[in-house]
Each structure stands twice: as C-alpha cells, then as structure tokens.
Amino acid sequence: MSPKKIQIKEKKFLIVDWDDNSNSAIKLYNLRHYCPCAICNAEKEERSKTYIPIYSNEQLTVSQISMVGQYAVGITWKDGHNTGIYEFKELLKLSE
C-alpha cells in the first residue's frame, strides 16, 4: 500500500490517503514521539519508561514531507530534526 496524498490538517494531524482508498490520521505528537531514527532511539534508551516528553510547537510543526523511495516518507520538523524515515507500514501502525 502506498500513499496517494499526504497533508497536514489543523496543525495536529498527518493525513494519509492510501492507494486502496482508505485514509489514516496520525497525531503529529505520536509521529514525533515514535520517530524511528537512531538519535531518538538512543534518547529513549537513556530515559526511564515513565518519562513523558513535552514537545515545543517547533518540534511538532512539520516543515517538509518527502518520499523516500517507494517505501517511506521523510519528515523535516521546524526545529530542524530530519533524520526520521517512516516506512508506510509504520505510518499505518501509528494511525491505529
């Protein structure tokens, strides 16, 4: 399954229209919280399981979305973080 259209809605959700005519809504908070990049994963390992991050507006504002091959999207956040590549299957999981 591949996205036909990706957009930001209400500055709170990433909306993905899939090629099977379904759609997904993912909270930007969840997208940032579950960033799959090595930097974020290392930070998560250093913190306790009960740690709840508080993100600034810049950390939750998407400045660019780009396709990565035929399997993922790259997100660039307003604070400059851009190393997270979200595979399509991960976007589906985050929308559940």
Short mmCIF file of the C-alpha atoms (twelve columns), coordinates in Angstrom:
data_MODEL
# 
_entry.id   MODEL 
# 
loop_
_atom_site.group_PDB 
_atom_site.id 
_atom_site.type_symbol 
_atom_site.label_atom_id 
_atom_site.label_alt_id 
_atom_site.label_comp_id 
_atom_site.label_asym_id 
_atom_site.label_seq_id 
_atom_site.Cartn_x 
_atom_site.Cartn_y 
_atom_site.Cartn_z 
_atom_site.pdbx_PDB_model_num 
ATOM 1  C CA . MET A 1  0.000  0.000  0.000  1 
ATOM 2  C CA . SER A 2  1.313  3.437  -0.945 1 
ATOM 3  C CA . PRO A 3  0.155  6.974  -0.176 1 
ATOM 4  C CA . LYS A 4  -1.631 8.929  -2.895 1 
ATOM 5  C CA . LYS A 5  -1.729 12.145 -0.888 1 
ATOM 6  C CA . ILE A 6  -0.193 13.323 2.389  1 
ATOM 7  C CA . GLN A 7  -1.214 16.521 4.137  1 
ATOM 8  C CA . ILE A 8  -1.232 18.259 7.498  1 
ATOM 9  C CA . LYS A 9  -4.640 19.002 8.981  1 
ATOM 10 C CA . GLU A 10 -5.368 21.524 11.738 1 
ATOM 11 C CA . LYS A 11 -1.637 21.635 12.592 1 
ATOM 12 C CA . LYS A 12 -2.260 18.469 14.655 1 
ATOM 13 C CA . PHE A 13 -2.612 15.535 12.256 1 
ATOM 14 C CA . LEU A 14 -0.799 13.938 9.352  1 
ATOM 15 C CA . ILE A 15 -3.481 12.692 6.973  1 
ATOM 16 C CA . VAL A 16 -2.517 9.939  4.529  1 
ATOM 17 C CA . ASP A 17 -4.803 8.954  1.647  1 
ATOM 18 C CA . TRP A 18 -3.746 5.469  0.580  1 
ATOM 19 C CA . ASP A 19 -3.958 3.928  -2.886 1 
ATOM 20 C CA . ASP A 20 -6.600 1.442  -1.663 1 
ATOM 21 C CA . ASN A 21 -8.915 4.449  -0.998 1 
ATOM 22 C CA . SER A 22 -8.516 4.217  2.785  1 
ATOM 23 C CA . ASN A 23 -7.033 7.008  4.873  1 
ATOM 24 C CA . SER A 24 -5.111 7.393  8.098  1 
ATOM 25 C CA . ALA A 25 -4.923 10.209 10.616 1 
ATOM 26 C CA . ILE A 26 -1.794 10.327 12.778 1 
ATOM 27 C CA . LYS A 27 -1.306 12.833 15.580 1 
ATOM 28 C CA . LEU A 28 1.862  14.843 14.987 1 
ATOM 29 C CA . TYR A 29 2.732  14.258 18.647 1 
ATOM 30 C CA . ASN A 30 2.730  10.488 18.048 1 
ATOM 31 C CA . LEU A 31 4.704  10.878 14.839 1 
ATOM 32 C CA . ARG A 32 7.429  12.805 16.677 1 
ATOM 33 C CA . HIS A 33 7.298  10.634 19.816 1 
ATOM 34 C CA . TYR A 34 7.794  7.438  17.813 1 
ATOM 35 C CA . CYS A 35 10.459 8.855  15.484 1 
ATOM 36 C CA . PRO A 36 12.386 5.806  14.250 1 
ATOM 37 C CA . CYS A 37 15.766 7.497  13.814 1 
ATOM 38 C CA . ALA A 38 18.893 6.387  15.676 1 
ATOM 39 C CA . ILE A 39 19.167 9.677  17.594 1 
ATOM 40 C CA . CYS A 40 15.642 9.418  19.020 1 
ATOM 41 C CA . ASN A 41 16.024 5.711  19.773 1 
ATOM 42 C CA . ALA A 42 19.231 6.394  21.728 1 
ATOM 43 C CA . GLU A 43 17.463 9.146  23.714 1 
ATOM 44 C CA . LYS A 44 14.597 6.774  24.528 1 
ATOM 45 C CA . GLU A 45 17.016 4.134  25.819 1 
ATOM 46 C CA . GLU A 46 18.625 6.669  28.161 1 
ATOM 47 C CA . ARG A 47 15.329 7.679  29.762 1 
ATOM 48 C CA . SER A 48 13.107 5.746  32.114 1 
ATOM 49 C CA . LYS A 49 9.955  4.033  30.865 1 
ATOM 50 C CA . THR A 50 7.804  6.552  32.748 1 
ATOM 51 C CA . TYR A 51 9.355  9.609  31.028 1 
ATOM 52 C CA . ILE A 52 6.758  11.666 29.135 1 
ATOM 53 C CA . PRO A 53 8.285  14.183 26.723 1 
ATOM 54 C CA . ILE A 54 6.836  17.644 26.294 1 
ATOM 55 C CA . TYR A 55 7.375  18.992 22.800 1 
ATOM 56 C CA . SER A 56 7.520  22.646 21.750 1 
ATOM 57 C CA . ASN A 57 5.473  23.996 18.851 1 
ATOM 58 C CA . GLU A 58 8.593  23.912 16.663 1 
ATOM 59 C CA . GLN A 59 9.124  20.243 17.477 1 
ATOM 60 C CA . LEU A 60 5.543  19.437 16.427 1 
ATOM 61 C CA . THR A 61 5.415  21.568 13.275 1 
ATOM 62 C CA . VAL A 62 6.205  19.814 10.001 1 
ATOM 63 C CA . SER A 63 8.143  21.938 7.528  1 
ATOM 64 C CA . GLN A 64 8.611  19.338 4.793  1 
ATOM 65 C CA . ILE A 65 7.421  15.876 3.802  1 
ATOM 66 C CA . SER A 66 9.306  13.931 1.148  1 
ATOM 67 C CA . MET A 67 9.010  10.475 -0.354 1 
ATOM 68 C CA . VAL A 68 11.883 8.075  0.335  1 
ATOM 69 C CA . GLY A 69 11.917 5.560  -2.468 1 
ATOM 70 C CA . GLN A 70 8.739  3.522  -2.771 1 
ATOM 71 C CA . TYR A 71 8.564  2.506  0.899  1 
ATOM 72 C CA . ALA A 72 8.693  5.507  3.243  1 
ATOM 73 C CA . VAL A 73 8.339  9.222  3.875  1 
ATOM 74 C CA . GLY A 74 10.867 11.558 5.410  1 
ATOM 75 C CA . ILE A 75 9.670  14.270 7.787  1 
ATOM 76 C CA . THR A 76 11.518 17.509 8.429  1 
ATOM 77 C CA . TRP A 77 10.347 19.288 11.567 1 
ATOM 78 C CA . LYS A 78 10.511 23.044 12.100 1 
ATOM 79 C CA . ASP A 79 13.218 22.603 14.771 1 
ATOM 80 C CA . GLY A 80 15.472 21.055 12.088 1 
ATOM 81 C CA . HIS A 81 15.110 17.392 13.064 1 
ATOM 82 C CA . ASN A 82 15.018 15.437 9.802  1 
ATOM 83 C CA . THR A 83 16.531 12.001 10.319 1 
ATOM 84 C CA . GLY A 84 13.287 10.077 10.848 1 
ATOM 85 C CA . ILE A 85 12.229 7.913  7.915  1 
ATOM 86 C CA . TYR A 86 8.754  6.472  8.444  1 
ATOM 87 C CA . GLU A 87 8.037  3.316  6.475  1 
ATOM 88 C CA . PHE A 88 4.483  3.067  5.191  1 
ATOM 89 C CA . LYS A 89 3.736  0.119  7.486  1 
ATOM 90 C CA . GLU A 90 4.845  2.211  10.489 1 
ATOM 91 C CA . LEU A 91 2.509  5.035  9.462  1 
ATOM 92 C CA . LEU A 92 -0.332 2.513  9.386  1 
ATOM 93 C CA . LYS A 93 0.553  1.300  12.893 1 
ATOM 94 C CA . LEU A 94 0.718  4.863  14.244 1 
ATOM 95 C CA . SER A 95 -2.756 5.587  12.903 1 
ATOM 96 C CA . GLU A 96 -4.366 2.722  14.839 1 
# 
